[in-house]
Amino acid sequence: MEAVLAISLRWLHLMSAIVLLGGVFYVRVAAGEMAATFKPWVYGAIGGILISGVYNFLSKSSTSTNYQVWLGIKVLLALHIFASAILYRGKKRSLAIIIIFGAAIVAISGYLRWISLAI
């Protein structure tokens, strides 16, 4: 039963990130303006990322100092993305920064996964 919860929350984490970053990418490249109907999806994605991220971190048995440092950087970048997405006021530059930080988070996530398997 614990495996089902862990897999479900991992899925929620990935899907929430895809919705948030994919939506922002679409707005930046194709739409040009964030529709008001996308805002509830932004809030839902942020909630999904926060809930599943906290669970994923707390379910880890042990982490190295290196892991914690990179996780802290990842969390700070994610908080910036959350704030920028919530406070978006039509500036394309802020969307570009969200996309760049999102790509950095994906890279850091890959590294964290790699070092967590080595422990």
MARZA-390181 format. One record per residue: residue number from 1; residue in three letters; chain; x, y, z of N, C-alpha, C in turn. Coordinates in nm, 2 decimals. Example, Ala and Ser with C-alpha at 12.3 -4.5 7.8 and 13.67 -1.06 7.14 Angstrom:
REC  selo  nudren  kevo     n.X     n.Y     n.Z    ca.X    ca.Y    ca.Z     c.X     c.Y     c.Z
REC     1     ala     A    1.32   -0.57    0.78    1.23   -0.45    0.78    1.32   -0.33    0.78
REC     2     ser     A    1.28   -0.22    0.71    1.37   -0.11    0.71    1.29    0.00    0.79
***
This chain:
REC  selo  nudren  kevo     n.X     n.Y     n.Z    ca.X    ca.Y    ca.Z     c.X     c.Y     c.Z
REC     1     met     A    0.08   -0.12    0.00    0.00    0.00    0.00    0.09    0.13    0.00
REC     2     glu     A    0.20    0.12    0.07    0.29    0.24    0.08    0.35    0.27   -0.06
REC     3     ala     A    0.37    0.16   -0.14    0.43    0.18   -0.27    0.33    0.25   -0.36
REC     4     val     A    0.20    0.22   -0.35    0.10    0.28   -0.43    0.09    0.43   -0.40
REC     5     leu     A    0.10    0.46   -0.27    0.10    0.61   -0.23    0.22    0.68   -0.29
REC     6     ala     A    0.34    0.62   -0.27    0.46    0.68   -0.32    0.46    0.70   -0.47
REC     7     ile     A    0.41    0.60   -0.55    0.41    0.61   -0.69    0.30    0.71   -0.73
REC     8     ser     A    0.19    0.72   -0.66    0.08    0.81   -0.69    0.13    0.96   -0.67
REC     9     leu     A    0.20    0.98   -0.56    0.25    1.11   -0.53    0.37    1.15   -0.63
REC    10     arg     A    0.45    1.06   -0.67    0.55    1.09   -0.77    0.48    1.13   -0.90
REC    11     trp     A    0.38    1.06   -0.94    0.30    1.09   -1.06    0.24    1.23   -1.05
REC    12     leu     A    0.18    1.26   -0.93    0.12    1.39   -0.91    0.23    1.50   -0.92
REC    13     his     A    0.35    1.47   -0.87    0.46    1.57   -0.87    0.49    1.60   -1.02
REC    14     leu     A    0.52    1.50   -1.09    0.56    1.51   -1.23    0.45    1.58   -1.32
REC    15     met     A    0.32    1.53   -1.30    0.21    1.59   -1.38    0.19    1.73   -1.34
REC    16     ser     A    0.20    1.77   -1.22    0.18    1.91   -1.18    0.29    2.00   -1.24
REC    17     ala     A    0.41    1.95   -1.24    0.52    2.02   -1.30    0.50    2.04   -1.45
REC    18     ile     A    0.45    1.93   -1.52    0.43    1.93   -1.66    0.32    2.04   -1.69
REC    19     val     A    0.21    2.04   -1.62    0.10    2.13   -1.64    0.15    2.27   -1.62
REC    20     leu     A    0.22    2.30   -1.51    0.27    2.44   -1.49    0.37    2.48   -1.59
REC    21     leu     A    0.48    2.41   -1.61    0.58    2.45   -1.71    0.53    2.44   -1.85
REC    22     gly     A    0.46    2.34   -1.88    0.40    2.33   -2.02    0.31    2.44   -2.05
REC    23     gly     A    0.22    2.48   -1.96    0.13    2.59   -1.98    0.20    2.72   -2.00
REC    24     val     A    0.30    2.74   -1.91    0.38    2.87   -1.92    0.46    2.87   -2.06
REC    25     phe     A    0.51    2.76   -2.10    0.58    2.75   -2.23    0.49    2.78   -2.34
REC    26     tyr     A    0.37    2.72   -2.34    0.27    2.75   -2.44    0.23    2.90   -2.44
REC    27     val     A    0.21    2.96   -2.33    0.17    3.10   -2.33    0.29    3.18   -2.39
REC    28     arg     A    0.41    3.15   -2.35    0.53    3.23   -2.40    0.55    3.21   -2.55
REC    29     val     A    0.53    3.09   -2.60    0.56    3.06   -2.74    0.44    3.09   -2.83
REC    30     ala     A    0.33    3.04   -2.80    0.21    3.04   -2.89    0.10    3.14   -2.86
REC    31     ala     A    0.06    3.14   -2.74   -0.06    3.22   -2.70   -0.03    3.37   -2.68
REC    32     gly     A    0.08    3.40   -2.62    0.11    3.54   -2.60    0.05    3.60   -2.47
REC    33     glu     A   -0.06    3.55   -2.42   -0.12    3.60   -2.30   -0.18    3.48   -2.23
REC    34     met     A   -0.16    3.49   -2.09   -0.22    3.38   -2.01   -0.37    3.40   -1.99
REC    35     ala     A   -0.45    3.30   -2.03   -0.59    3.31   -2.01   -0.63    3.30   -1.87
REC    36     ala     A   -0.73    3.37   -1.83   -0.78    3.37   -1.69   -0.82    3.23   -1.65
REC    37     thr     A   -0.86    3.14   -1.75   -0.90    3.01   -1.71   -0.78    2.92   -1.68
REC    38     phe     A   -0.66    2.97   -1.71   -0.54    2.89   -1.67   -0.50    2.91   -1.53
REC    39     lys     A   -0.54    3.02   -1.47   -0.49    3.05   -1.33   -0.53    2.94   -1.23
REC    40     pro     A   -0.66    2.89   -1.23   -0.69    2.78   -1.14   -0.60    2.65   -1.16
REC    41     trp     A   -0.56    2.63   -1.29   -0.46    2.52   -1.31   -0.33    2.55   -1.25
REC    42     val     A   -0.29    2.68   -1.26   -0.16    2.72   -1.19   -0.16    2.69   -1.04
REC    43     tyr     A   -0.27    2.73   -0.98   -0.29    2.71   -0.83   -0.29    2.56   -0.80
REC    44     gly     A   -0.36    2.48   -0.88   -0.37    2.34   -0.86   -0.23    2.27   -0.88
REC    45     ala     A   -0.16    2.31   -0.98   -0.03    2.25   -1.01    0.07    2.29   -0.89
REC    46     ile     A    0.06    2.41   -0.85    0.15    2.45   -0.73    0.12    2.37   -0.61
REC    47     gly     A   -0.01    2.35   -0.58   -0.05    2.27   -0.47   -0.01    2.13   -0.48
REC    48     gly     A   -0.02    2.07   -0.60    0.02    1.93   -0.62    0.17    1.92   -0.60
REC    49     ile     A    0.25    2.02   -0.65    0.40    2.01   -0.64    0.43    2.02   -0.49
REC    50     leu     A    0.37    2.11   -0.42    0.41    2.13   -0.28    0.37    2.01   -0.19
REC    51     ile     A    0.25    1.95   -0.21    0.21    1.84   -0.13    0.30    1.72   -0.16
REC    52     ser     A    0.32    1.69   -0.29    0.39    1.57   -0.33    0.54    1.59   -0.30
REC    53     gly     A    0.59    1.71   -0.31    0.73    1.74   -0.28    0.77    1.72   -0.14
REC    54     val     A    0.68    1.77   -0.05    0.70    1.75    0.09    0.70    1.60    0.13
REC    55     tyr     A    0.60    1.53    0.07    0.59    1.39    0.10    0.72    1.31    0.05
REC    56     asn     A    0.76    1.35   -0.07    0.88    1.28   -0.13    1.00    1.30   -0.04
REC    57     phe     A    1.02    1.43    0.01    1.13    1.46    0.09    1.13    1.38    0.23
REC    58     leu     A    1.01    1.39    0.29    1.00    1.33    0.42    1.00    1.17    0.42
REC    59     ser     A    0.98    1.12    0.30    0.98    0.97    0.29    1.12    0.92    0.27
REC    60     lys     A    1.22    1.01    0.24    1.36    0.96    0.22    1.42    0.92    0.36
REC    61     ser     A    1.49    0.81    0.36    1.54    0.76    0.49    1.67    0.85    0.53
REC    62     ser     A    1.76    0.87    0.44    1.87    0.95    0.47    1.92    1.03    0.34
REC    63     thr     A    1.97    1.15    0.37    2.02    1.23    0.26    2.16    1.29    0.29
REC    64     ser     A    2.24    1.30    0.20    2.37    1.36    0.22    2.36    1.51    0.22
REC    65     thr     A    2.47    1.57    0.27    2.47    1.72    0.27    2.47    1.78    0.13
REC    66     asn     A    2.53    1.71    0.04    2.53    1.75   -0.10    2.39    1.75   -0.16
REC    67     tyr     A    2.31    1.64   -0.12    2.17    1.63   -0.16    2.09    1.75   -0.11
REC    68     gln     A    2.11    1.78    0.02    2.03    1.88    0.08    2.06    2.02    0.02
REC    69     val     A    2.19    2.05   -0.01    2.22    2.17   -0.07    2.15    2.19   -0.21
REC    70     trp     A    2.16    2.09   -0.29    2.10    2.10   -0.42    1.95    2.10   -0.41
REC    71     leu     A    1.89    2.03   -0.31    1.75    2.03   -0.29    1.71    2.18   -0.25
REC    72     gly     A    1.79    2.24   -0.17    1.76    2.38   -0.12    1.75    2.47   -0.24
REC    73     ile     A    1.85    2.46   -0.33    1.86    2.54   -0.45    1.73    2.52   -0.54
REC    74     lys     A    1.70    2.39   -0.55    1.58    2.35   -0.63    1.45    2.41   -0.57
REC    75     val     A    1.44    2.41   -0.44    1.32    2.46   -0.37    1.31    2.61   -0.39
REC    76     leu     A    1.43    2.68   -0.38    1.43    2.83   -0.40    1.39    2.86   -0.54
REC    77     leu     A    1.44    2.79   -0.64    1.40    2.82   -0.78    1.25    2.79   -0.80
REC    78     ala     A    1.20    2.68   -0.74    1.06    2.65   -0.75    0.97    2.76   -0.69
REC    79     leu     A    1.01    2.81   -0.57    0.94    2.92   -0.51    0.93    3.04   -0.59
REC    80     his     A    1.04    3.07   -0.66    1.04    3.18   -0.76    0.95    3.16   -0.87
REC    81     ile     A    0.94    3.04   -0.92    0.85    3.01   -1.03    0.71    3.02   -0.98
REC    82     phe     A    0.68    2.97   -0.86    0.54    2.98   -0.81    0.50    3.13   -0.80
REC    83     ala     A    0.59    3.21   -0.74    0.56    3.35   -0.72    0.54    3.42   -0.86
REC    84     ser     A    0.63    3.39   -0.95    0.62    3.46   -1.08    0.49    3.42   -1.16
REC    85     ala     A    0.45    3.29   -1.15    0.33    3.24   -1.21    0.21    3.30   -1.15
REC    86     ile     A    0.21    3.31   -1.02    0.09    3.37   -0.95    0.08    3.52   -0.98
REC    87     leu     A    0.19    3.59   -0.98    0.19    3.74   -0.99    0.21    3.78   -1.14
REC    88     tyr     A    0.20    3.69   -1.23    0.22    3.73   -1.38    0.12    3.84   -1.42
REC    89     arg     A    0.18    3.94   -1.48    0.10    4.05   -1.53    0.13    4.09   -1.68
REC    90     gly     A    0.15    3.99   -1.76    0.16    4.01   -1.90    0.30    4.04   -1.96
REC    91     lys     A    0.41    4.02   -1.88    0.54    4.05   -1.93    0.60    3.92   -1.97
REC    92     lys     A    0.64    3.91   -2.10    0.69    3.79   -2.16    0.83    3.75   -2.10
REC    93     arg     A    0.90    3.85   -2.05    1.03    3.83   -1.99    1.01    3.74   -1.87
REC    94     ser     A    0.91    3.76   -1.79    0.89    3.68   -1.67    0.86    3.54   -1.71
REC    95     leu     A    0.79    3.52   -1.82    0.76    3.38   -1.87    0.89    3.31   -1.91
REC    96     ala     A    0.98    3.38   -1.97    1.11    3.33   -2.01    1.19    3.28   -1.89
REC    97     ile     A    1.19    3.36   -1.79    1.26    3.33   -1.67    1.20    3.21   -1.60
REC    98     ile     A    1.07    3.19   -1.60    1.01    3.07   -1.55    1.05    2.95   -1.63
REC    99     ile     A    1.06    2.96   -1.76    1.10    2.85   -1.84    1.24    2.81   -1.81
REC   100     ile     A    1.33    2.91   -1.80    1.47    2.88   -1.78    1.49    2.82   -1.64
REC   101     phe     A    1.42    2.87   -1.54    1.43    2.82   -1.40    1.37    2.68   -1.40
REC   102     gly     A    1.27    2.66   -1.48    1.21    2.52   -1.48    1.30    2.42   -1.54
REC   103     ala     A    1.37    2.46   -1.65    1.47    2.37   -1.71    1.59    2.34   -1.61
REC   104     ala     A    1.63    2.44   -1.53    1.73    2.42   -1.43    1.68    2.33   -1.32
REC   105     ile     A    1.55    2.34   -1.28    1.50    2.25   -1.18    1.49    2.10   -1.23
REC   106     val     A    1.46    2.09   -1.36    1.46    1.95   -1.42    1.60    1.89   -1.42
REC   107     ala     A    1.70    1.97   -1.45    1.84    1.93   -1.45    1.88    1.89   -1.30
REC   108     ile     A    1.85    1.97   -1.21    1.88    1.95   -1.07    1.81    1.82   -1.02
REC   109     ser     A    1.68    1.80   -1.06    1.61    1.68   -1.02    1.67    1.56   -1.07
REC   110     gly     A    1.72    1.56   -1.20    1.79    1.45   -1.25    1.92    1.41   -1.17
REC   111     tyr     A    1.99    1.52   -1.13    2.11    1.50   -1.05    2.08    1.44   -0.91
REC   112     leu     A    1.97    1.50   -0.85    1.93    1.45   -0.72    1.89    1.30   -0.73
REC   113     arg     A    1.82    1.26   -0.83    1.78    1.12   -0.85    1.90    1.04   -0.86
REC   114     trp     A    2.00    1.08   -0.93    2.12    1.00   -0.96    2.20    0.98   -0.83
REC   115     ile     A    2.21    1.09   -0.75    2.29    1.08   -0.62    2.21    1.00   -0.51
REC   116     ser     A    2.07    1.01   -0.52    1.99    0.93   -0.42    2.00    0.78   -0.45
REC   117     leu     A    2.02    0.74   -0.57    2.03    0.60   -0.60    2.17    0.55   -0.56
REC   118     ala     A    2.27    0.64   -0.55    2.40    0.60   -0.51    2.42    0.58   -0.36
REC   119     ile     A    2.32    0.63   -0.28    2.33    0.62   -0.14    2.29    0.48   -0.09
***
